[in-house]
Amino acid sequence: MEVSWPAMGGSQLRGLPFSVGDDDICQWFNEDKTLGIAPVVKDNVLVVMDHGRPSGVAFVEFMSPAEATAAMAKNKQMMGK
């Protein structure tokens, strides 16, 4: 999965498993305590849908650009089973 778009405090996630929802994304970021970011909540996650089905893309808004940059440590890591 690719994580990008940190300049404004957000990240675009691409290549997500189609089964991933906003709860899964929150858990994925929140379980990694080494990132040093505030907890990600569902209100800050948008899973992009295509004709009512997940597209494999989502957006996450972080508290600051610095946190979005820290979240880039998850870039290219696997999510899901």
Residue pairs with C-beta under 8 A, 6 or more apart in sequence:
1 13
1 14
1 15
1 16
1 74
1 75
1 76
1 77
1 78
1 79
2 12
2 13
2 14
2 15
2 75
2 76
3 11
3 12
3 13
3 71
3 72
3 74
3 75
4 11
4 12
4 14
4 72
4 75
5 11
5 12
5 59
5 68
6 62
6 65
6 68
6 69
6 71
6 72
7 65
7 68
8 65
8 68
9 61
9 62
9 63
9 64
9 65
9 67
9 68
10 59
10 60
10 61
10 62
10 68
11 59
11 60
11 62
11 68
11 71
11 72
12 57
12 58
12 59
13 25
13 57
13 58
13 59
13 60
14 56
14 57
15 56
16 25
16 47
16 54
16 56
16 57
16 58
16 79
16 80
17 56
17 79
17 80
17 81
18 53
18 54
18 56
19 54
19 80
20 47
20 54
20 58
20 79
20 80
21 47
21 54
22 42
22 45
22 46
22 47
22 58
23 42
24 79
24 80
25 40
25 45
25 47
25 58
25 60
25 79
26 39
26 40
26 41
26 42
26 45
28 74
28 79
29 35
29 37
29 40
29 60
29 71
29 74
30 39
30 40
32 73
32 74
34 73
35 67
35 70
35 71
35 73
35 74
36 70
37 62
37 63
37 67
37 70
37 71
38 62
38 63
38 67
40 60
40 62
44 60
44 61
44 62
45 58
45 59
45 60
45 61
46 58
46 59
46 60
47 54
47 57
47 58
48 54
48 55
48 57
48 58
48 59
49 55
60 71
62 68
62 71
